[in-house]
Amino acid sequence: MDKPILHQIRVIEFASGIAGPAAGLQLSEAGAEVIRVETPAMSDDTDSVLFSVLNRGKQRLALDLDTPAGKAALASLLKGADVLLHDLTPAQAAAHGLDDGALAAVNPQLVVSAIGGWPRRHPLAEAPPRETLVLARLGLLDEQPGHRPGPVFVRMPFAGWLAAWFSAIGVMARLVARRRDGRGGTAHTSLAQAALAPMSMHWSRAERPTPVFAKGLSKDTPIPLHRCADGAWVHVHYSPDKAPWMAEALAGMGPDAVAAENAKYPPSHVAPNFGANKAIMATRPACDWVRHFWEHDVAAQVAAPFGAIYASAQARANGYVVEVEDRERGRVLQPGPAYLTQPPPRVRGPLAGRDPAPLPGAPATLAAPAPAPLQAAGIPMPPLAGMKVLDLGAYLAGPFATMLLADLGAEVIKVEPPAGDAMRRLERIFAGTQRGKLGVALKLGEAGAQEALEKLVRWADVVHHNIRLPAARKLGIDHAALSRINPALVFCHISSYGPEGEQKDWPGFDQLMQAACGWEVECGGQGNPPMWLRFGVGDYLAALSSVFAVLLAHYRRLETGEGQMVASSLLGATLPTVAEAVMLPDGAITPIAHLDAAQTGLSPDHRLYGCSDGWLALAAFDGREREALAQLAGATVREREAWFAARPRELALEALRGAGVPSEPVLESQGEAFLDDPACAAAGLHARYRHAVYGELEQVGAYWDFGDLPLKLDRPPPALGEHSAQVWERLGFGPAQVDALERQGLTVLKTPSTGNP
């Protein structure tokens, strides 16, 4: 059996919470040896289910870094390490001798990924990395509509899970660069950068916006979550009107009754008969509706209880659910790896006990450099400079993944039909997934386009898309077809439900994964209807997991010269976020903390409070912080609510910070303010460029900080067909061939005035 892809890599992990340990888990299950350092200062609940999942298969060491012996032991480990993951602020890192300069002096081959609350160049870089506080300060708690007016607590810790993938991808990109130039270096990210990833489809600004771009996607758009006859809820994506039961019911109602039901709700861009659909869905049980919709290719999912996904045959068929022998709980079901490579990722065992002393150090294992190094001395290049990527995807998950590869320095050619990507109708969302790419129009599946497709595939190192595989086979863009053209290709496919099982070719969207994994129920709050998080979490998780898989395959190809197919999915990428609970041997789901009915928080110490002039967020996690909060504002929720309500927010924050209680204002309406903020600009959180249609375009910027290596954030999203002529010429097509492609309607050479179909 082949050795795991990262079998020569040693990782030292020094982090709490979700992001750092989850990044370490991804590297571990890709084959790296991960040594987790635990200190007395860490506040993790080591008996929790989440801790047992995130740290399974790792070696655990107890070290006190305030002692000479502990410092010496960590220094010894770092001399023999390839990667360090930590969540220290810059000042904390410096206090432990773990600042970037000190680490580079000790081990210049070391790759360092720090996951802070904020970027290291941001004024809040020293703030504790606590997700609720970061979301509050960014203004994202106001971006989520709730069951009451005002900002709401977001139950799903999506920023932590996204940050874990950003960290793991940053590490892989830096390891690829290390093969090129022989040096390690930084690959930092933060909860703030991760949280901003979904805002790339909402927070942007154009000098000359079209009406569609200016409108964006309102947070008040009705969400097609419908209560059924049995009290369960079903999330339907796109219009269900053509499904026979729905079509018959609509016809039976008649146009006047349908119009009357529709008038009860704002217009929906995905369901023209939203109100009538809701009334009709109430006439049958949820499972009956979902079965009927699936039979007629309508994407739908029951909003399931948290943890019920462990019983899914589809999840088990793809290894997204695995059995692990837990020392405390017996043989439990836990989330498995979210992607597939060759060799595949492997669960390496349950949570281990802590060793009393560190393992002996070993020399860092630097892989042999690439045959023809790309980086000239003194000229820093992006981590993935030289990689060539062909993007055949659409909608969100596929294009966002290839945009990240472009940010990291890869050259990306986006291919879309002459009529345009289906997502172009939502211009702001489309633009948020397309920067850094050369845009080409090509009508795939036509005989006259085959030569152009073959030239693109021969040019590419990576082909990436999320087109359903039956359609991909018809278009000739499945792995079997493309690997015959370019055997060294890394081919990546994102599906909805995974490459195996009954649902492998079914339609699916982020909304349905949030429903299936229990997050819609949990985000609604106790006793409330389910609620979808409009941040598109499943799409972004799938995009990130696919990029990680691509970089693993690329890293292996640099050593072996062999291509391969890798796979990711919306279900596989969303399911790890359920790691707060596992399924016990008797089928029971371990308990989790539930959001309250008012959607303010999880406990008196971790929630939102209303002041006389606005909301603020608290995240008091350790005993000292909780005691200080109790002394200041009272011990009960009722006492605290009265204390906060009697004070302006700034005075309350001043008192909390003086007492050492982590807190932040819950800012509202922050889209424009974010783009105007010079501190965010200085921290690299803004990107600006000239767009062919919109003029100056401002968007969310960098998701990483590589220190001495630049990112590539200077190319705007392409207008339709903007670079077709340039690309065809580069690939060797003469003017007559290009004219023929245009004449036959197989390509678009001139950008329409709107840049959209």
N, C-alpha and C positions, 0 to 999 in steps of 0.2 A: 504494500500500500504506500502511495506517495506520502511524503512528509507534509504536514500542514504548511501553508504558504509562509507564515511568519515563524517557522520553527527555530530560526536562529536569533530571534529578537527577544531581548530581556527588557521588561517594563517595570519601573518602580512607580507605584501608585500611592499618592499621599493626599487623599481627598475624602470629603464627607458628602452626604446628600445623594442626589441622583446623578448629576452630570459626570463627575469624575469617575465614580465607580462603574457607571454604565459604559463609559468610553473604555475603561480598562477591561470590562467584560467582553466588549467587541474584539479588542485586540487579543485577549486570551483565547477566545473561541476560534479565532483565525490562526491560532498556533503559537502565539507569543507566550513566554514564561512571564507571568505577572506576579510581582511580590508586593503585597499590600502592606504599607506601614501604618500602624495604628498607635496613636499617642493618647496620653491621659486627657489632653485638651479637646479631643474630638467628642462631639455630642451625639453621635449616631446611636440609635436604639439597636444594639447588636442582636437583640432577641426578636426583632421584627421580621415579618415575612419579606418585606422589601430588601432588607439587608441580606437575608439568606439567598435571595435570587441574584442580586447585583454582584455579590462577592463569591459566588460559587466557583469552584475550580481554581481559585487563587491561593497562593501561599500567603499566610498572614503573620506579620511580625509585630510584636509589641515593643515599641521603643519610646523612651522618654527623651525628647530632644532638648530638654533643659539640663540634661546631665552630660558630662564629657563622654561617657561611654556611649550614650545614645547618638550623640553627634558624630562620633568616630565611626559607629556602625553604619549610619546612613551615608557618610562620606565614602566608606568602603564599597557600599552597594552602588553608589552613583558612578564610581570609577569603572565599574564593569557593566554598566547599563547602556542600553541603546535609547531608551525613552524614559522621560519623567513626566508623569501626570500629577498636577497638583491644583488646589483651589485657593491658594494663598493670595492675599492682596500684595501689591508690590512691597509695601513696608514690612509685612509679615515675612515675605520671602527673603528680604534683605536681612531681617533679624535672625533668620535661621541659616544665613549664608547660602541661600538658594536663589538669589537674584541671577538674572540671565548672564551677566558678565562673570560672576564668580563660577557659575556652572561651566561656562565655555572654557574658562581657564583650567579647570580640573579635568574636563572631558570634552574636547572640541567636537567629538563625533556625536555627542548627546543631543537628542531631539527633545525639546521641552514644550509641553502644552499646558499652559495655565488657564484655568476656566474661572474667571472672576465674575462678579456681578455686572461689572461694566468694563469697557476697554481700558487698557492701562494708560492711555493718554486722555482719558475722560476725567473731569473733576471729581466724579463719584467712584473712582477706581478703588478707593480704600473702604467703600461701603461693604457690609457683609453680603455675600452672594446668596441672597434669599429671594426666591422667585416672586412671591407676592409683592415684595417691596419694589422690585425692579419693574414689574408690570404696572404697579400703581404710579411710579414716577414717570414712566414712559407715556402713560395715558391709555394703556391697553385695556384696563378694567372698564373704561368708558366706551370702548369699541365693541363690547359684547352686549347686545340687548338682553335684558333679563325679564323676570316676571314682575318687576316693579320698576318705577322710574329710577334713574341714576345709575352710577357704576355698580357692578356686582363682582363678587369674589369668583374667580375662575377656579373650579375644582380640579380640572385636569392640569397637572404640572407640565404643560407642553414645552415650555422653554427649557426645562432641565433635560428632557429627552432629546429635544433638537440640539441642544448644546453638546450632549454626549456624542452625537453623530458628527457635528462640526469638528469637535476635538479629534475624534478618530480619523476623520478625513484629513484634517490638517497634519496629523502624525504621518499618515500614509503619503501625503504629498511631499512632506519633508524627507521621508525615507527615500522616495523616488529621486528627489533632488540630491540626496546624499550619495546615491549611486553615481550621479553625474559629476559632483564636485568634491566628494570626499569629506564634506563638513556637515555637522549637525546644525542646530540652531533652533529658533523659536517657531511655534505654531499655535499662538494663543488665540483664544476666543472668549466669549462671555455670554452670560444669560441674556443680557440686553441685545447683543447681536443676534442670538438665536431667536429671541422673541420678535425681533424686527423682520425676520425672514417672511412670515406670512403677511406682514404689512407691506411687502413689496408690491402686492396687488391692490393696495388701497392708498398708501401714502406716497403720492407722486404729484408733480406739478409741471405744467407745460407752459411755455411762452405763448404758443398759439394752439390751445386745445380745441379739438373738435367738440361738438355738443356731446357726443357719446363719451369721450374721454373726460370732459368736465363733469359729467353726471356721476361717473364711477358706479359703484354698486352700493346702494343704500343699505345701512344696517337695519332699516325698517322693512326690508323685503320680507314678505311672509314665507315661512319655512314649511314645506309640505310634510309635516309630522301630523298624522291623523289618528284620532282615537277610534278604535273599532268596537264592535258589538260586545266583545268580552272584556272591555276596559283596557286592553293592551294597545300600544301605539305602534304605527308603522310609518317609516320614513320612505317616501317615494321620490326618486330623482327623475326629473323631466316629466312630461305629461303622461298620465296613465290612460288617456282617453281612448286609445285604440285597443286596449285589452277588452275582450268581449264582454265581461261582466260590466265594466265601466261604460262601454259604448252603449250597451242595452239600457243601462240605468239612466244615462244622460238622455237618450232618445225617449224613454218613458216619462221623464220629468217634463220634457218640452222646453222650448227656448225661453219662455217667460220665467219659469221656475228656476232654470239654470242661471239666468241673468240675475234673478233676485238673490240667489245664494252667493253668486260671485260678488255682488255688490257689497256684501258684508265685510269684505277684506280688501286691502290694497292690491293693486295688480301684481301678478307674479310673472317674472320673465321665464320661468320654467314650466308653469302650469296655467294655461289661459282659463281653465275652469276650476281654479283653486277652491272656491267656496262650494261649488257643486260636488267636486271630488270629496271634500271633507264630509258633506252630508251623506253621500253614498257609502263612503268607507265605514260609517257608523252602523251599517246594516248587516255586516258579516264579521265573523271572528278574524283576528289579525293573521293567524297562521294560514287560514283559507285564502285571504287576500294575497299574502306573499307567495304562496304556492302558485296561485293563478297568474300573478305577475311574472314570476320566473318562467313559467311555461310559455309566456308570450313576450319574452325578452324585454320586460320592463324592470329596471333596476329598483329594487325595494328591499327593505330589511326591517324586522321587528326590533324595536328599541328594547334590548334585552337587559336583564339584571346584570350587575357587575359580576364578572367571573364565570357567567354561563358559557362564554366562548370556549372554555376548556373542554366542554363536551362536544364541540364541533368536529364532525368527521373530516370536514375540509381542512381545518387547521391541523389536525393530527396527520392527515395524508401528506402534508407538506413539511412536517417537522416543526411547525410553528408552536406546537405544544409538545412537551417532552416529559417523561417520567424521571424524577430525581429522588434518590433515597435521602430524605431529610432526617437528620439525627433526632430531631425533636418531634417531627410530625409524621414520620413514616414515609411511605412511597407516595409522593405528591405529584400533581401535574403543575408544571411551571411553563412560562414562555420559553420557546426555543429560539434558535437563530432566525433572523429576519430575512436572510438572503441565501443564495446558493452560488457557490463557486466550485471549481475543481482544483485541488481536493476541497471537500466541503468543510464548512465550519463544524466544530464538534463541541458538545457539552463535555466539560472535563471533570465532572464530579460535583458533589454537593459542597456546601460551605464547610471549610476545614477549621480545625482549632488553630489557636495562635501559637507560633513557635516562640520559645523564650529568647532565642538569640538569632541574629541574622545569618543567612547563608554566606559562605565565602564569596568574595568577589571574583569575577572572571573578566578577561579582556573583552571589550566591546567587539561584536562580530560585524565588521563592516563588509558589506557585499562588494564584489568586484565592480569597478566602474563600467559604465557603458562603453562599447568599443570606440565610439566617436563622441567624446564629450562636447556638449553644446555651449558651455559657458566659458567665455574668454576671461582671462585674469582681469579682475577689477571691474567687470561689467556684470552687475547683478541681473539675473533673469528670473522670471516667475518660476515657481516650483515645477509646473508642468509644461514649460516651454519645449516646443518640439512635438508634443502630442497632437494628433490630428483626429478630430471627432466629427462623425456624420450624424446629425440629429434628424431623425425621421418622425419624431413624436409630435403629439398635439395635446391640447388642453393644458394641464398644469404640471403633473408629476414628472413626465418625461422632459419637457422643455426646461423646467427649473433645474433639473439635474445637469443638463448640458450647459446651462448658463453658469452653474458653479464651476464646471470644468473650464469654461472660458475665463471666469474670474481668476482661476488658478494658473492661467497662462496657456491653456490648450487653444489651438486654432479650431474653431467650430463652424461648420457649414450647416445651416438649417434648411431643410427641404420641406416645402409645403405645396399643396395643389395650386394650380393657377387661379382658382377661386379663393384661395387663402385658407389658412388654418381656421378651424371651426371656432377657436377662441378669439379671433380678431373682432368678433362682434362685441366683446367685452374688452374694449381697447386698453383700459388701464390695467386690467388683469393680464392681458396678453403682453403688454410692454414690460410688466414686472417679471417675466420669465425669459426674456429674449436678448438682453444686452450681451455684447461681446461676440455676436454671431454674424457671419456673412449670410444674407438671405437669398435663397434660390427658389424659384418656382419650377416645379417639374411634375407632370401628371404621371404618377407611377402606375404600373400595370398595363401600360400601352406599349405595343411592340416598338414604336418609334422612339420611346424613351429609354429602352433597355441599354443602349450603348452609353448614354449619359449616366445612368445608374451604375453601370459596371465601372466606369471611370471614377466615379465618386467613391465606390467601395474599394477599389484598388488604391486610391489615394489615402484612405482612412486607416488609422490604427484601431479606432473604436467606432462601432455603430450602436446607436442607442435609440430605443423607441418604446412607446407604450400602446401601440395599436394592437387590438385583440388578434391573437395568433391566427384564427381562421381567415380573417381579412388580410393579415400580413402574408399568409401563404398565397392567397390569390394575387397579391401585388408583387410576389417574388421577393419579399424582404424578410423572410424568416431566416433563422440561423443556417439551416441546411443549404438554402439557395445562396446566401451571401458568403458562406465559408468556402463554397466551391470556387468563388471568384477570388477570395483572399483568405487562404487557410490560416494566416497569422492573426486574423481579426479577433479582437475582443468584442463579442456581441452581447449587448445587455438588453433585456426585456423586462419591463414593468407590467405586471398583470394586476387584476383586481383581487383575485382570490388565491393566487399561487399557480405554479405550473402543473400540479397534479390534482387528482380528485374530480368529483362530479362537477364542481363549479369552476374549473380551470379556465373556461372560455366565456364565463358569464360577465355581463356588464357590472360595473361597480364604481362607486365614487367615495370620496372621503366621508360624506355624510353617512353612508351605509356602514362604514367601518366604525365610526363613532357610535352608531346605534348597536352594532353587533357586539362591540367590546364593552358595552355598559356605560360609556361615558355620557351619552345623552340623558340617561336616567340620573346619573350622579350629578351632572351639571345643572339639572333642573332644580335640585334641592328637595329635601324631604317633603313628601306629600304633594309636590307640584308636577305638572306635566313635564315630559322630557324636554331638553333644550340642546340644540346643536350649537357648537362653537364655530363661529363664522371664520375662524382663522385657517380653515382648510388643513387641519393638522395631519390627517392621514396622507394627503398628497405630498406634503413636505417631508414627512417621515419616510415615505416610499422613495422620494427623490434622493434623499440623503443616503439611505441604505444602499440604493443602487450605485451611487458614486463611490461609496466605500468598497462595494463588490468590484466595480470597474478598476479601482486603483489596486486592489489585491491582485486581480488577474493581470493587470499591466506590470505590476512589480514582479510577478512570477514569470511573465513573458520576457522581461529584461534579462532573466537568468536562463530561461530554457528556449526562448524563441518561439514558443507555442502559443497559439491563440486558444480561446475557449468561449463558451456561452456562459453568462452569468445571469441570474434572475433575482428580481425583487418583486414585492407586491404590496398593495395597500393594506391587505389583511395582515400579512407577515410583519410589516413595519409598525402597524398600530398595536398589535397584540402585546409586544413587550411592555407597553405602558400599563398593562393590567397587573404588573408584577407586585403591586401592593397586596394582592391576594393570590392564593394558590388553591387548588382543589385537593381536598383531603381524600384518603383512601375510601371513605364512605360516600364520596360525592359532595360533601358539604364544602362551601366556600368560606375561607377564613375571613373574619370581619375586617372592615376598613372604616375609616372616619368618613362620616357623611356630611355633606353641606346642609346647613340649616335651611328652613323653609323661607326665611327672609333673604337668602343668598348673600349673607354677610361673612360667613366663615366656617371654620371647622372646630374652633374652640374659643373660649374667652381670651386666649393668648395669641391666637392666630386668626385674625379676622379684620373686618372693616368696622369703623365707628364713625358716626355722624357728629360733626362739630356744629357750632352755630352757623358756620359759613362754608361748610364743605365736608368732604369725607377724608379720613386718613386710614392708613393700613398699619397694622402691627404684626410683627413676627417674633415673638419672644419664645425662643426655643429651649434655652437652658435654665437651670434652676435659679441662678442669680438674676437673670432677666425677668423671669416670671415673678419672683419675690419683689423685685423693684417695682414692677407694674402694679402688683397688689398693694404695696405700700403707698403708691402714688394715687391710684384711681379706684381702689376698692377691690374686693375679692370676687364679687359676683358680677355677672353680665349686667344686671339691672343697675348696680352701683356705678359701673363703668360707663354705661350709656348715659346716665345722668351727669357724670363728671365731664364727659366729652361734650355733651349737648350744651353745657353751660359755658363753654369756652370757644373762642375763635381758634381756628386750626393752627395758626402759627404759634399761639401761646401754648397750646397743647403739645405741639411738636417740640417746642423749646424745653418744656418740662420733661417730656419723655426722653429726649436725647441727653438732657442733664442727668437723668437717672440711669442712663445706659440701656434704655429699652429701644431696640431697633424699630424704626418707624419711618414712614414716608407719606407725603401728601398724595392723595388719589387725584391726579390731574385729569382734566377733561378737555375734550375737543383739541387734541394735540397734533393733528396731522400737519397743519400749517406751521404751528409753533416748532415742531420737530425740524422741519425743513429750514426754518429761520434760525435755529439755535447754533451759534458759532462754536459752542463746546462740542456739540455732536459733529460738526464739520471737522474740527481739529482732531477728533478721535477717529476720523475716517468713516463715519456713519452716513455720509452723504456721497452721492455720485452725480456728476453733471456732465452733459455732453450735448452736441447739436444733433437733433433728430431731423430726418428729411421732411417730415410733415409738421411736427410740433414745435420746431425751433428748439430753444434751450429746454432740455428735459432734466428734471431733478428727481432722483429716486433714492431708495435706501442703498447704502454703500457697502463697505467691506464687512465680510463675516469672519475674517481672520486678521491677525497681525503676525506676519512672518519676519518682522525685524529687518534683517539685511536683504531679504528677497521681496521684490515688489509684487503686488497683484496687478491684474490687467483690467482696469475699470474705465477704459477710455473709448469704447465703441458703443454707440447707442443701439437700441433694438432696431432691426432692419424693417423698412417699409416693404411691402409686397414686391418681390422681384427686384429689389434694389441692387443686388450684387450678381444677378444671373449672368449678365454679359461678362463681367469680370471673371467669374468662376469658370464659365464655359471656355473662355480664352485660355485660362490657366491650365485647364485639363486637355488642351490641344484641339479644341473644335475650331474649325475655320469659319469665316463669316457666312458661307453658304450653308453649312450645317446648322449654325445658330439660327439663321433666317428660316430654315426648314422647320426647326423645332417650334419657332414662334408661329409660323403659318399654320401648322397643324394643331395649334392650341395646346402644345405640350409644355411651353414655358411662357413666362412673362418677363419682358425685358425693360419695360418702362413702368415706373411707379405711378399708379393712379393718383389723382389729386388728393384724395383722402388718405392714401396709404392703406386702404382696407378694401375688401371685396364689395 
